Amino acid sequence: MSDAILFAVEEGMARLTLNRPTRLNAFNADLAYAWRDATAEATSREDVKAILIDASGPAFCAGGDVIDMATTMGASGAEITALAEVINAGIRSLTESAIPVVAAAHGTTAGGGLGILLSSDYAVVGSRSQLGSLYANIGLTPDLSVSAQLARAVGQRRALQLVLQDRLLSATEAVEWGLVAEAVEGESSADEAALVRARAEEVARFWLAGAAGAYGQAKRLVRSQPERTFVEQLSEEARSIGAALETEDAQARVAAFAAASAKKAG
């Protein structure tokens, strides 16, 4: 796998680290293909029950590498479209999986970086973090799932406010809007980045210490709901909870709950 992404699995947690710090982890071809391959591996391995996405350097992700587009790639529209589809494959791997994903998004997240953040199910930022669209600043339109996921996360009116303005949300605003789950504060930018990563790891460890499979299926139900009618979703929920009850983990937890309840009643 390319050094553009660092990939490791430890005790059930896959960690994907965007690793182009000198370009604020903006996507070029190397990162795009590494992203596609890393997400495919993480979501296909039986030993992975939680996924953490973080980044090297001072920022989480600045979207596409505009300088690379204008120089190395010659800014061909066909090439950009093809590269976006490669990155989209990784986004789909995450959002369509039954594995919960947490993002540690310190620093700035902009453009397509928002799509990477929105591909997580729980996002942690730092108090100094800023998040925005900024596509129109260079005459481009949202990609990497931003138009597909942003309105679902914050509502259509707020999504439009973000994509139609030259605006970066503060960490406080991002939490208030529901774009991210929480913000942590550190004494310095570097300290804060470390704390963001540590908190995201805590979230992943929480999933792993509990009913990881049930958390994963709950994520799948919520993520896949727009594909179904209300009646179809009810049926899928009924099917899913029945399948969950057949697992060894659920049977052990249900039995333990019943035993504890009986002990309290007695």
C-alpha positions in Angstrom: 0.0 0.0 0.0 1.3 3.5 -0.8 2.9 5.7 1.9 0.1 8.2 1.1 -1.9 6.3 3.6 -0.6 4.5 6.7 -2.6 1.4 7.5 -2.6 -0.8 10.6 -4.9 -3.2 12.4 -4.6 -3.7 16.1 -7.0 -5.6 18.5 -9.9 -5.2 16.1 -9.3 -1.6 15.2 -8.1 -0.5 11.7 -6.4 2.8 11.6 -6.2 4.7 8.3 -3.9 7.7 8.4 -3.9 10.2 5.6 -0.3 10.9 5.1 0.5 13.9 2.8 1.1 16.4 5.6 3.0 18.9 3.4 -0.2 19.2 1.2 -2.6 19.2 4.1 -3.5 15.7 3.1 -5.1 16.9 -0.1 -5.9 14.1 -2.5 -3.7 13.4 -5.5 -3.7 10.1 -7.5 -1.4 8.3 -5.0 -3.7 9.1 -2.1 -6.8 8.4 -4.1 -5.8 4.8 -4.9 -4.3 4.2 -1.5 -7.6 5.4 0.1 -9.6 3.1 -2.2 -7.4 0.1 -1.3 -7.1 0.8 2.4 -10.8 1.2 2.9 -11.5 -1.9 0.9 -9.1 -3.9 3.1 -10.4 -2.5 6.3 -14.0 -3.2 5.5 -13.4 -6.7 4.2 -11.3 -8.1 7.0 -13.1 -10.3 9.6 -10.8 -9.2 12.4 -11.8 -5.5 12.0 -14.7 -4.4 14.1 -14.0 -0.6 14.2 -12.3 1.9 11.9 -10.5 5.1 12.9 -9.5 7.7 10.3 -6.9 10.3 11.2 -4.2 12.4 9.5 -0.6 13.4 9.7 0.5 17.0 10.0 -1.4 20.2 10.9 -4.7 19.5 9.1 -7.2 16.6 8.5 -7.9 17.0 4.8 -7.9 19.9 2.4 -9.9 18.1 -0.3 -8.4 17.7 -3.8 -4.8 18.8 -4.5 -5.5 21.9 -6.6 -1.8 22.5 -7.4 -1.4 19.0 -8.6 -4.6 19.3 -10.7 -3.2 22.5 -12.4 0.4 21.2 -12.9 1.0 17.4 -12.9 -2.4 16.4 -14.1 -3.0 19.3 -16.4 -6.5 19.9 -15.0 -8.2 17.5 -17.4 -11.9 17.3 -16.5 -12.0 13.6 -17.5 -9.0 12.8 -15.3 -10.6 14.6 -12.3 -13.8 12.8 -12.8 -12.0 9.4 -12.9 -10.0 10.2 -9.8 -13.1 11.3 -7.9 -14.7 7.9 -8.8 -11.7 6.1 -7.3 -12.1 8.1 -4.0 -15.8 7.5 -4.1 -15.2 3.7 -4.1 -13.5 4.2 -0.7 -16.3 6.3 0.6 -18.8 3.7 -0.4 -16.7 1.0 1.3 -17.0 2.8 4.5 -20.6 4.0 4.3 -22.0 0.7 3.1 -20.1 -1.4 5.6 -21.5 -2.8 8.9 -18.4 -1.4 10.7 -18.6 1.8 12.7 -16.1 4.5 11.7 -14.7 7.4 13.8 -12.8 10.3 12.4 -10.1 12.3 14.2 -10.3 15.5 12.2 -7.9 18.0 13.8 -7.0 21.3 12.1 -8.8 22.2 8.8 -11.2 20.1 6.9 -12.3 21.6 3.6 -13.7 20.7 0.2 -13.7 17.0 -0.5 -12.2 16.6 3.0 -15.8 17.2 4.2 -16.8 14.1 2.3 -14.1 12.1 4.0 -15.3 13.3 7.4 -18.9 12.6 6.5 -18.0 9.1 5.6 -17.4 8.5 9.3 -20.2 7.8 11.7 -18.7 9.8 14.6 -16.3 12.7 14.2 -14.1 14.4 16.7 -12.4 17.7 16.1 -10.2 20.1 18.0 -11.3 23.5 19.4 -9.1 25.2 16.8 -10.6 23.2 13.9 -12.3 24.8 11.0 -14.6 23.1 8.4 -16.0 24.4 5.2 -16.8 23.8 1.5 -14.8 26.5 -0.5 -15.3 24.7 -3.8 -16.7 27.8 -5.5 -13.6 29.8 -4.6 -11.8 28.0 -7.4 -14.8 27.5 -9.6 -15.5 23.9 -8.7 -18.5 22.0 -7.4 -18.9 19.7 -4.4 -17.7 16.1 -4.8 -16.6 13.1 -2.7 -20.2 12.8 -1.3 -20.5 16.3 0.0 -23.7 17.1 -1.8 -25.0 13.6 -1.0 -24.2 13.6 2.7 -23.9 17.2 4.0 -27.6 18.0 3.9 -28.4 14.7 5.6 -26.1 15.6 8.4 -27.0 19.3 9.0 -30.2 19.9 7.0 -30.6 21.4 3.5 -30.7 25.0 4.5 -27.5 24.8 6.5 -25.8 22.8 3.8 -26.7 25.5 1.3 -25.4 28.2 3.6 -22.0 26.3 3.7 -21.7 25.6 0.0 -22.9 29.0 -1.2 -20.6 31.1 1.0 -16.9 31.5 1.5 -17.2 30.2 5.0 -15.4 28.0 7.5 -17.3 26.8 10.5 -15.6 26.9 13.9 -15.5 23.8 16.0 -18.3 25.1 18.2 -20.5 25.8 15.1 -19.7 22.3 13.7 -20.8 20.7 16.9 -24.0 22.9 17.1 -24.9 22.1 13.5 -24.4 18.3 14.1 -21.6 18.1 11.6 -19.3 16.6 14.2 -20.0 14.9 17.5 -17.6 16.7 19.8 -14.6 19.0 20.0 -11.7 18.7 22.4 -9.3 21.5 23.5 -5.5 21.4 23.9 -2.9 23.9 25.0 -1.3 24.0 21.5 -2.3 22.9 18.0 0.0 19.9 18.3 -1.3 19.0 21.7 -4.8 19.4 20.5 -4.2 17.1 17.5 -2.9 14.4 19.8 -6.0 14.8 22.1 -8.3 14.5 19.1 -6.7 11.3 18.0 -6.8 10.0 21.6 -10.5 10.8 22.0 -11.3 9.1 18.6 -9.4 6.0 19.7 -11.5 6.0 22.9 -14.6 6.0 20.8 -13.4 3.1 18.7 -12.3 1.2 21.9 -15.8 1.7 23.4 -17.3 0.0 20.3 -14.8 -2.8 20.5 -15.4 -3.4 24.3 -19.1 -3.6 23.8 -21.4 -5.4 21.3 -19.3 -4.4 18.3 -21.4 -6.4 15.9 -24.6 -4.8 17.1 -23.1 -1.3 16.8 -22.0 -2.1 13.3 -25.5 -3.3 12.3 -27.1 -0.3 13.9 -24.8 1.9 11.7 -25.8 -0.1 8.7 -29.5 0.3 9.4 -29.3 4.1 9.7 -26.9 4.5 6.8 -28.9 2.3 4.4 -32.4 3.7 5.4 -32.7 6.2 2.5 -32.7 3.2 0.1 -35.9 1.9 1.5 -39.5 2.9 2.0 -40.8 3.2 5.6 -42.4 -0.2 5.4 -39.3 -1.8 3.9 -37.2 -0.3 6.7 -39.5 -1.7 9.4 -39.1 -5.1 7.8 -35.3 -4.8 7.6 -35.2 -3.8 11.3 -37.3 -6.8 12.2 -35.0 -9.1 10.2 -31.9 -7.5 11.6 -32.9 -7.8 15.3 -33.9 -11.5 14.7 -30.5 -12.2 13.1 -28.7 -10.4 16.0 -30.5 -12.5 18.6 -29.1 -15.6 17.0 -25.5 -14.5 17.6 -23.5 -15.9 20.6 -22.7 -12.4 21.8 -26.4 -11.3 21.9 -27.5 -14.5 23.6 -24.8 -14.1 26.3 -25.8 -10.5 26.8 -29.5 -11.2 27.0 -28.9 -14.0 29.4 -26.7 -11.8 31.6 -29.3 -9.0 31.5 -32.1 -11.4 32.5 -30.0 -12.9 35.3 -29.2 -9.4 36.7 -32.8 -8.3 36.5 -33.9 -11.5 38.3 -31.3 -10.9 41.1 -32.6 -7.3 41.6 -36.2 -8.5 41.7 -35.3 -11.1 44.3 
